[in-house]
């Protein structure tokens, strides 16, 4: 099996495999590699390991070299140039009156290309804009339209939970999220409460799905009748995180108790969950 290293070019970005050859490369090293876009500066997040041929996208390209001090200086110089290019492009977009929102600018390491990322409600005729930018920067120009989830990943921000958005911290790929996942987790279906900063369903609905599935196995169902010391009642609500239930003793009286205190409570019982085939409403 071939030996590869995993390299990323952005924080929480996708992982790409490269052949390390005879070089001694460790995790958190910086490397210079050749990609389909040209020569790039990347961070090693997976040290050398063997993978099956099926996991490799051919052709597997070799690492050019470990990054030098000068390479790192150039990388940070490129970041400053990107800020300048962002301002220039904004002025040109306004000059041409284009209905587009500039999100980010990226120089390839060797200055072979500049990529401008933008969002728009529909198709945008930016041919004249590309001509102007190519004339100014004297290199290849690419304008790439992205979706709102990609925009949130590039810009970042705080999610409804108060933490930095998951896509900027650790989610390297976007997976489909459906409203059915929110239903299974017994969350409010109010769009404002289950949507992220991108306006789409929160990514955590998918990766927390299995946790909620396990918690539901350990909780009694709504509608079950239970006998308490203060009287009999019906379970009218439950909190999967706190592992508590609300028992209705009468029309006007409810009590919240720890589910583990319920008589006959069996935390090991199983519960069938219908995953359904909800339409994926988060595809770009």
C-alpha positions as a LaTeX table, in Angstrom:
\begin{tabular}{lrrr}
\hline
Residue & $x$ (\AA) & $y$ (\AA) & $z$ (\AA) \\
\hline
Unk1 & 0.00 & 0.00 & 0.00 \\
Unk2 & 1.26 & 3.53 & $-0.79$ \\
Unk3 & 2.52 & 5.80 & 1.98 \\
Unk4 & 0.95 & 9.25 & 2.12 \\
Unk5 & 0.67 & 12.33 & 4.29 \\
Unk6 & $-2.53$ & 14.35 & 4.82 \\
Unk7 & $-2.23$ & 18.05 & 3.99 \\
Unk8 & $-4.73$ & 20.88 & 4.35 \\
Unk9 & $-4.54$ & 24.40 & 2.96 \\
Unk10 & $-7.14$ & 26.11 & 5.16 \\
Unk11 & $-8.20$ & 25.80 & 8.81 \\
Unk12 & $-10.64$ & 22.88 & 9.00 \\
Unk13 & $-10.20$ & 22.46 & 5.26 \\
Unk14 & $-10.34$ & 19.26 & 3.25 \\
Unk15 & $-7.48$ & 16.78 & 3.57 \\
Unk16 & $-5.46$ & 15.95 & 0.48 \\
Unk17 & $-2.96$ & 13.12 & 0.16 \\
Unk18 & 0.60 & 13.56 & $-1.10$ \\
Unk19 & 3.56 & 11.20 & $-1.35$ \\
Unk20 & 6.29 & 12.14 & 1.17 \\
Unk21 & 8.99 & 10.16 & $-0.65$ \\
Unk22 & 12.16 & 9.83 & 1.43 \\
Unk23 & 11.57 & 13.03 & 3.38 \\
Unk24 & 11.09 & 12.85 & 7.14 \\
Unk25 & 7.80 & 14.65 & 7.60 \\
Unk26 & 5.86 & 14.91 & 10.84 \\
Unk27 & 2.47 & 16.20 & 11.86 \\
Unk28 & 2.29 & 20.04 & 12.02 \\
Unk29 & 5.14 & 20.44 & 9.54 \\
Unk30 & 4.62 & 22.88 & 6.70 \\
Unk31 & 5.25 & 21.62 & 3.18 \\
Unk32 & 5.32 & 22.87 & $-0.39$ \\
Unk33 & 3.29 & 20.70 & $-2.75$ \\
Unk34 & 2.05 & 20.79 & $-6.32$ \\
Unk35 & $-1.71$ & 20.78 & $-6.79$ \\
Unk36 & $-4.08$ & 21.14 & $-9.72$ \\
Unk37 & $-4.08$ & 24.88 & $-9.00$ \\
Unk38 & $-0.31$ & 25.17 & $-8.89$ \\
Unk39 & 2.33 & 25.17 & $-6.16$ \\
Unk40 & 0.78 & 25.51 & $-2.69$ \\
Unk41 & 1.85 & 25.96 & 0.94 \\
Unk42 & 0.12 & 23.47 & 3.26 \\
Unk43 & 0.03 & 22.13 & 6.80 \\
Unk44 & 0.57 & 18.43 & 7.52 \\
Unk45 & $-2.24$ & 17.20 & 9.77 \\
Unk46 & $-1.77$ & 13.48 & 9.14 \\
Unk47 & 1.77 & 12.05 & 9.47 \\
Unk48 & 3.00 & 9.38 & 7.04 \\
Unk49 & 0.69 & 6.37 & 6.92 \\
Unk50 & $-0.26$ & 3.59 & 4.54 \\
Unk51 & $-3.62$ & 3.76 & 2.79 \\
Unk52 & $-5.37$ & 1.56 & 0.27 \\
Unk53 & $-5.27$ & 2.47 & $-3.40$ \\
Unk54 & $-9.03$ & 3.16 & $-3.30$ \\
Unk55 & $-8.50$ & 6.11 & $-0.93$ \\
Unk56 & $-6.18$ & 7.91 & $-3.34$ \\
Unk57 & $-7.26$ & 10.30 & $-6.06$ \\
Unk58 & $-4.86$ & 9.74 & $-8.93$ \\
Unk59 & $-2.35$ & 10.96 & $-9.73$ \\
Unk60 & $-0.74$ & 11.00 & $-6.28$ \\
Unk61 & 1.66 & 13.93 & $-6.40$ \\
Unk62 & 4.89 & 14.11 & $-4.37$ \\
Unk63 & 5.85 & 16.69 & $-1.76$ \\
Unk64 & 8.22 & 19.21 & $-3.35$ \\
Unk65 & 9.97 & 20.11 & $-0.09$ \\
Unk66 & 9.47 & 20.95 & 3.54 \\
Unk67 & 8.71 & 24.65 & 3.87 \\
Unk68 & 11.66 & 26.90 & 4.57 \\
Unk69 & 11.71 & 30.12 & 6.56 \\
Unk70 & 11.52 & 32.04 & 3.29 \\
Unk71 & 8.49 & 29.96 & 2.23 \\
Unk72 & 6.71 & 30.91 & 5.45 \\
Unk73 & 7.56 & 34.57 & 4.93 \\
Unk74 & 6.13 & 34.42 & 1.42 \\
Unk75 & 2.97 & 32.77 & 2.73 \\
Unk76 & 2.34 & 35.67 & 5.11 \\
Unk77 & 3.24 & 38.18 & 2.41 \\
Unk78 & 0.56 & 36.57 & 0.25 \\
Unk79 & $-1.95$ & 37.09 & 3.04 \\
Unk80 & $-1.25$ & 40.82 & 2.98 \\
Unk81 & $-1.55$ & 40.88 & $-0.81$ \\
Unk82 & $-4.91$ & 39.14 & $-0.51$ \\
Unk83 & $-6.20$ & 41.99 & 1.66 \\
Unk84 & $-5.14$ & 44.51 & $-0.99$ \\
Unk85 & $-6.70$ & 42.46 & $-3.77$ \\
Unk86 & $-9.95$ & 42.23 & $-1.80$ \\
Unk87 & $-10.26$ & 46.02 & $-1.66$ \\
Unk88 & $-9.43$ & 46.45 & $-5.33$ \\
Unk89 & $-11.98$ & 43.84 & $-6.37$ \\
Unk90 & $-14.67$ & 45.47 & $-4.21$ \\
Unk91 & $-14.09$ & 48.77 & $-6.01$ \\
Unk92 & $-14.32$ & 47.07 & $-9.43$ \\
Unk93 & $-17.51$ & 45.22 & $-8.50$ \\
Unk94 & $-19.09$ & 48.53 & $-7.50$ \\
Unk95 & $-17.79$ & 50.19 & $-10.64$ \\
Unk96 & $-19.43$ & 47.56 & $-12.84$ \\
Unk97 & $-22.60$ & 47.48 & $-10.73$ \\
Unk98 & $-22.55$ & 43.71 & $-10.34$ \\
Unk99 & $-25.07$ & 41.99 & $-8.03$ \\
Unk100 & $-22.50$ & 39.93 & $-6.15$ \\
Unk101 & $-20.95$ & 39.83 & $-2.67$ \\
Unk102 & $-17.20$ & 39.31 & $-2.44$ \\
Unk103 & $-16.38$ & 36.87 & 0.38 \\
Unk104 & $-12.68$ & 36.02 & 0.18 \\
Unk105 & $-9.55$ & 36.24 & $-1.96$ \\
Unk106 & $-6.85$ & 33.60 & $-2.23$ \\
Unk107 & $-3.44$ & 33.78 & $-3.91$ \\
Unk108 & $-1.83$ & 30.54 & $-4.94$ \\
Unk109 & 1.59 & 30.26 & $-3.32$ \\
Unk110 & 3.46 & 30.84 & $-6.58$ \\
Unk111 & 1.19 & 33.75 & $-7.65$ \\
Unk112 & 0.14 & 31.71 & $-10.67$ \\
Unk113 & $-3.53$ & 32.48 & $-9.95$ \\
Unk114 & $-5.77$ & 34.64 & $-7.77$ \\
Unk115 & $-9.14$ & 33.20 & $-6.78$ \\
Unk116 & $-12.00$ & 35.50 & $-5.80$ \\
Unk117 & $-14.84$ & 33.82 & $-3.90$ \\
Unk118 & $-18.28$ & 35.43 & $-4.06$ \\
Unk119 & $-21.95$ & 34.78 & $-3.43$ \\
Unk120 & $-24.88$ & 35.89 & $-5.57$ \\
Unk121 & $-28.56$ & 35.11 & $-5.92$ \\
Unk122 & $-28.16$ & 33.97 & $-9.52$ \\
Unk123 & $-25.74$ & 33.91 & $-12.41$ \\
Unk124 & $-23.49$ & 36.94 & $-12.80$ \\
Unk125 & $-21.87$ & 38.12 & $-16.02$ \\
Unk126 & $-18.43$ & 39.04 & $-14.67$ \\
Unk127 & $-16.42$ & 38.84 & $-17.90$ \\
Unk128 & $-15.54$ & 42.54 & $-17.89$ \\
Unk129 & $-14.61$ & 42.31 & $-14.21$ \\
Unk130 & $-12.20$ & 39.47 & $-14.95$ \\
Unk131 & $-10.58$ & 41.51 & $-17.73$ \\
Unk132 & $-10.06$ & 44.45 & $-15.39$ \\
Unk133 & $-8.60$ & 42.27 & $-12.62$ \\
Unk134 & $-6.28$ & 40.45 & $-15.04$ \\
Unk135 & $-5.04$ & 43.80 & $-16.33$ \\
Unk136 & $-4.33$ & 45.01 & $-12.77$ \\
Unk137 & $-2.73$ & 41.87 & $-11.31$ \\
Unk138 & $-1.04$ & 40.51 & $-14.46$ \\
Unk139 & $-1.85$ & 36.89 & $-13.61$ \\
Unk140 & $-4.62$ & 34.35 & $-14.04$ \\
Unk141 & $-7.93$ & 35.30 & $-12.43$ \\
Unk142 & $-10.65$ & 32.94 & $-11.27$ \\
Unk143 & $-14.02$ & 34.04 & $-9.89$ \\
Unk144 & $-15.72$ & 31.22 & $-7.99$ \\
Unk145 & $-19.34$ & 31.42 & $-6.86$ \\
Unk146 & $-19.95$ & 29.64 & $-3.55$ \\
Unk147 & $-22.99$ & 28.83 & $-1.41$ \\
Unk148 & $-23.99$ & 30.26 & 1.95 \\
Unk149 & $-22.54$ & 27.33 & 3.92 \\
Unk150 & $-19.14$ & 27.83 & 2.28 \\
Unk151 & $-19.41$ & 31.54 & 2.98 \\
Unk152 & $-19.99$ & 30.86 & 6.68 \\
Unk153 & $-16.98$ & 28.51 & 6.73 \\
Unk154 & $-14.71$ & 31.15 & 5.19 \\
Unk155 & $-15.90$ & 34.07 & 7.33 \\
Unk156 & $-16.61$ & 32.29 & 10.62 \\
Unk157 & $-18.66$ & 33.56 & 13.54 \\
Unk158 & $-20.52$ & 32.44 & 16.64 \\
Unk159 & $-23.28$ & 29.87 & 16.39 \\
Unk160 & $-26.58$ & 29.92 & 18.34 \\
Unk161 & $-24.82$ & 27.92 & 21.08 \\
Unk162 & $-22.35$ & 30.75 & 21.62 \\
Unk163 & $-19.38$ & 28.74 & 20.32 \\
Unk164 & $-17.40$ & 29.45 & 17.12 \\
Unk165 & $-19.12$ & 27.79 & 14.18 \\
Unk166 & $-18.35$ & 24.09 & 13.81 \\
Unk167 & $-17.46$ & 24.45 & 10.12 \\
Unk168 & $-14.59$ & 26.81 & 10.92 \\
Unk169 & $-13.29$ & 24.71 & 13.85 \\
Unk170 & $-13.35$ & 21.06 & 12.85 \\
Unk171 & $-15.90$ & 20.09 & 10.16 \\
Unk172 & $-13.91$ & 19.52 & 7.00 \\
Unk173 & $-16.84$ & 18.52 & 4.78 \\
Unk174 & $-20.48$ & 19.49 & 4.64 \\
Unk175 & $-22.89$ & 16.58 & 4.91 \\
Unk176 & $-26.63$ & 16.65 & 4.13 \\
Unk177 & $-28.84$ & 17.73 & 7.02 \\
Unk178 & $-32.61$ & 17.19 & 7.09 \\
Unk179 & $-35.48$ & 18.53 & 9.16 \\
Unk180 & $-36.18$ & 14.94 & 10.18 \\
Unk181 & $-32.99$ & 14.98 & 12.26 \\
Unk182 & $-34.36$ & 17.88 & 14.31 \\
Unk183 & $-37.61$ & 15.96 & 14.82 \\
Unk184 & $-35.73$ & 12.88 & 16.03 \\
Unk185 & $-33.85$ & 15.02 & 18.54 \\
Unk186 & $-37.16$ & 16.48 & 19.77 \\
Unk187 & $-36.04$ & 20.03 & 19.09 \\
Unk188 & $-38.21$ & 23.02 & 18.37 \\
Unk189 & $-38.87$ & 23.24 & 14.63 \\
Unk190 & $-38.68$ & 27.02 & 14.78 \\
Unk191 & $-36.22$ & 27.87 & 11.95 \\
Unk192 & $-34.56$ & 30.54 & 14.10 \\
Unk193 & $-33.66$ & 27.93 & 16.72 \\
Unk194 & $-32.32$ & 25.16 & 14.49 \\
Unk195 & $-30.52$ & 27.26 & 11.86 \\
Unk196 & $-26.87$ & 28.21 & 11.90 \\
Unk197 & $-25.32$ & 31.56 & 10.98 \\
Unk198 & $-25.52$ & 30.53 & 7.32 \\
Unk199 & $-29.31$ & 30.35 & 7.55 \\
Unk200 & $-29.35$ & 26.60 & 6.88 \\
Unk201 & $-30.01$ & 23.78 & 9.33 \\
Unk202 & $-27.22$ & 23.47 & 11.90 \\
Unk203 & $-24.51$ & 20.93 & 11.04 \\
Unk204 & $-24.60$ & 19.58 & 14.60 \\
Unk205 & $-28.04$ & 18.10 & 13.86 \\
Unk206 & $-26.23$ & 15.45 & 11.84 \\
Unk207 & $-23.19$ & 14.61 & 13.92 \\
Unk208 & $-25.16$ & 14.66 & 17.21 \\
Unk209 & $-27.89$ & 12.45 & 15.77 \\
Unk210 & $-26.49$ & 9.18 & 17.13 \\
Unk211 & $-26.03$ & 10.68 & 20.61 \\
Unk212 & $-29.70$ & 11.62 & 20.75 \\
Unk213 & $-30.64$ & 8.20 & 19.43 \\
Unk214 & $-28.80$ & 6.57 & 22.34 \\
Unk215 & $-30.34$ & 8.96 & 24.85 \\
Unk216 & $-33.84$ & 8.23 & 23.60 \\
Unk217 & $-33.26$ & 4.54 & 24.25 \\
Unk218 & $-32.76$ & 5.36 & 27.93 \\
Unk219 & $-35.80$ & 7.59 & 28.31 \\
Unk220 & $-39.50$ & 6.75 & 28.79 \\
Unk221 & $-41.94$ & 7.81 & 26.08 \\
Unk222 & $-44.41$ & 10.66 & 26.20 \\
Unk223 & $-47.85$ & 9.40 & 27.04 \\
Unk224 & $-46.67$ & 6.68 & 29.42 \\
Unk225 & $-48.47$ & 6.51 & 32.75 \\
Unk226 & $-46.31$ & 6.45 & 35.86 \\
Unk227 & $-47.09$ & 6.03 & 39.56 \\
Unk228 & $-45.36$ & 8.49 & 41.87 \\
Unk229 & $-45.55$ & 8.91 & 45.62 \\
Unk230 & $-47.61$ & 12.03 & 45.09 \\
Unk231 & $-49.96$ & 10.35 & 42.64 \\
Unk232 & $-50.30$ & 8.87 & 39.17 \\
Unk233 & $-49.78$ & 10.88 & 36.02 \\
Unk234 & $-48.86$ & 10.90 & 32.37 \\
Unk235 & $-45.50$ & 11.88 & 30.94 \\
Unk236 & $-46.22$ & 15.04 & 28.95 \\
Unk237 & $-42.68$ & 16.09 & 28.06 \\
Unk238 & $-39.05$ & 15.01 & 28.44 \\
Unk239 & $-35.62$ & 16.64 & 28.27 \\
Unk240 & $-33.09$ & 14.30 & 26.70 \\
Unk241 & $-30.07$ & 16.35 & 27.76 \\
Unk242 & $-31.09$ & 16.80 & 31.40 \\
Unk243 & $-32.66$ & 13.30 & 31.45 \\
Unk244 & $-35.76$ & 14.62 & 33.16 \\
Unk245 & $-39.46$ & 14.16 & 32.44 \\
Unk246 & $-42.53$ & 16.27 & 33.16 \\
Unk247 & $-45.42$ & 14.33 & 34.62 \\
Unk248 & $-48.93$ & 15.75 & 34.43 \\
Unk249 & $-50.75$ & 14.98 & 37.67 \\
Unk250 & $-53.82$ & 16.99 & 36.68 \\
Unk251 & $-54.83$ & 19.60 & 34.13 \\
Unk252 & $-53.21$ & 22.33 & 36.19 \\
Unk253 & $-50.35$ & 20.53 & 37.91 \\
Unk254 & $-47.14$ & 19.10 & 36.45 \\
Unk255 & $-43.93$ & 18.03 & 38.15 \\
Unk256 & $-40.45$ & 17.66 & 36.66 \\
Unk257 & $-38.36$ & 14.79 & 38.01 \\
Unk258 & $-35.20$ & 12.86 & 37.16 \\
Unk259 & $-36.13$ & 10.01 & 34.81 \\
Unk260 & $-33.99$ & 7.64 & 36.86 \\
Unk261 & $-36.33$ & 8.08 & 39.80 \\
Unk262 & $-39.34$ & 6.73 & 37.93 \\
Unk263 & $-40.63$ & 3.36 & 39.21 \\
Unk264 & $-39.71$ & 0.57 & 36.82 \\
Unk265 & $-37.46$ & 2.83 & 34.82 \\
Unk266 & $-35.20$ & 0.70 & 32.61 \\
Unk267 & $-32.31$ & 2.68 & 31.06 \\
Unk268 & $-31.35$ & $-0.24$ & 28.87 \\
Unk269 & $-34.58$ & $-0.65$ & 26.95 \\
Unk270 & $-34.55$ & $-0.11$ & 23.22 \\
Unk271 & $-36.68$ & 2.22 & 21.18 \\
Unk272 & $-37.34$ & 2.04 & 17.50 \\
Unk273 & $-36.57$ & 5.22 & 15.62 \\
Unk274 & $-37.88$ & 5.77 & 12.13 \\
Unk275 & $-35.12$ & 7.53 & 10.24 \\
Unk276 & $-37.46$ & 8.17 & 7.34 \\
Unk277 & $-36.39$ & 9.58 & 4.02 \\
Unk278 & $-36.75$ & 13.28 & 4.67 \\
Unk279 & $-35.85$ & 15.53 & 1.81 \\
Unk280 & $-32.44$ & 17.07 & 2.17 \\
Unk281 & $-33.22$ & 20.76 & 2.39 \\
Unk282 & $-29.60$ & 21.81 & 2.87 \\
Unk283 & $-28.10$ & 20.92 & $-0.47$ \\
Unk284 & $-26.59$ & 23.87 & $-2.23$ \\
\hline
\end{tabular}
